[in-house]
């Protein structure tokens, strides 16, 4: 006779979510909280007389993000396909409102926020999210046109051009790069002809290069990135301090909490340059661990997208591909900036850096991916969703 425990194991229902994906997210977020706290504790104590000020705020953002994510988990993926175009119009209106004096709010010379006080929100973060949703729907509606005709990818490029123009007016060159490259990646994965893709990619790269050198401050960033040590106390200051952090880290780092660069030497240590603090305190081993976690996370999301395609859930599949591409690009650009491989630009480390808007949108992305995987598993079990 089988024991009760044996019987219960046999009839245990399968998990309706991807355990490995959830585990990777928990690991990245937990490590991010630890390193963000370490990177901000000195600045927070000196300026705000509260060493854990940024940690408390980040925990509030995460709590709000999880509440928002729990709402998104209840929404069927088909709903996003239906309303993607309307969401895009809303976010474009918000991008325009950011530029209106008295409505948009500025910080560090950029007008990227809308709202008041603690309710301010960075619209460019939401733009990335909505563009992925819109493009996933467009790739379904115009798939054959994208594969065979120039018009198939020129139409979304016109819309993308308007969004890029609004983002550059803020200005937010980093968000522009992420939005444009994510869109190109999604179109490539949708089956665009290599010849068409090569021409479009060349045009986009050329346009971004012209934009990069057209503004004096961007040109200064570009030239200082090529040789930051030529002016280490002015235009090259941020990058040289980041490189010093990498150099001090060595193989195993100086130890958790023992970074010197975070002590008012490295600007934005808990936001844009968090990876430099990771390099200094955890060393090469810590950097490899972080890179491996993100690599596995992106691979897992692509696998979820592949499962969607095999189940003929193409919109959900393109959605997963878009989110995976976005995370991969932003992570790659962030560590490229920190290590001096790319010009300095304001991009956070996904799921790890401090920032309310970034945390909220990242939680929305995670919830959407969990919902996609949940629907995949229901379909595999022969369970139909309520319409």
C-alpha positions, 0 to 999 in steps of 0.5 A: 500500500502506498503511503499518503505522502507518496500518493500526494506527490503523485497527484500534486498539480504542476506549478503554473509558473516558471520556478527558475525564472522566479528564482532568478528574479529573486536572486537579482533583486535581492543582490540589487538591494544589498549592493544598492544599499552599500553604494548609497549608505555613505551619501545617504548618511551624510546628506540626509542623516539616515544611512538607510534612506535609499533602502527604505525608499527602494523597498517602498517602490518594490512593494508598490511594484509588486502590488501593481504586478499583482494587478497585471497578473490578472489581465489576460495577454490578449487584452494588451494586444487589443489596447496596445495602439491606444496605450502608445498614443497615451504614452506619446501624449505623456512624452509631449506633456513632459516638455511643457513648462510647469507640467514636466519636471527637470533634474540634472538638466533633463526634463524627464518627469511628470507629476508632483513630489513623491508622485513624479514618474519618469515617462521614458521608462513607461515608453519602453514598456508600451513600445514593446507591447505595440510592436508585438501587436504590429508584428502580428498584424503585419507579419507578412508585410514585414517579411517581404516589403519595405513598407512593413518596417517603414511604418513603425519607424515613422512612429518610432521617429516621433517617439525618439524626437520627443525623448531627445527633446528631454533629452534622454539619449540612453532611453532612445537607444534602448527603445530603437534597438529593442524595436529593431531586435523584435523586427529581426526576430519576427523574420525581417529579411536580412537585406532589409534589416542591414539597410535599416540598421545602417540607417539607424546607426548613422542617425544615432551617430549624427544625433550623438555628435549634434549636441555639444554635451553629447560630443563632450561625452563621446570624446571624453569616453575615448580618452577619459584620462586626458581630463580626469577632473572634468569631462572624464571624471565620472568614467575615470572614477568608475575605472578606478573602482574596477581596478581596485576590485581585482579578483575577489573585491575589497569586501562588501561595504568597503568601497572607497569610490562610493564615498563621494568620488563616484557620482550616481554610485547607487543608480547609473554606476552601481555595477562599478561598486559591484566590481570594486566590492565583489571583484571579478567573481562578483561581476561574473555572477551578476552577468551570469544571473542576467544571462540566465534570466534573458535566456529563460525569457526567450525560452518562454517566448519560444514556448509561446510560438510552439503553442501558436500564441505569437503575440505573447511570444513577441512580447516575451522576445521584446522584454528579453531584448530590452533587458539584455540591451539595457544591461549590456549598455549599463555595464558597457558605460560603467567599464568604459566600453560605451559613452556615458549615458543615464541608464540604470541596471535593471532590477538592481539600481535605485529608482522608483520609475525603473523599479515599478516598470521592471515589476510590470515586466516581470508580472507580464512574463509570469502571466505569459508563462502562466497562460502557456502552462494552462494551454498545455494542460488543455485549460481554456481562458475565460473570454 
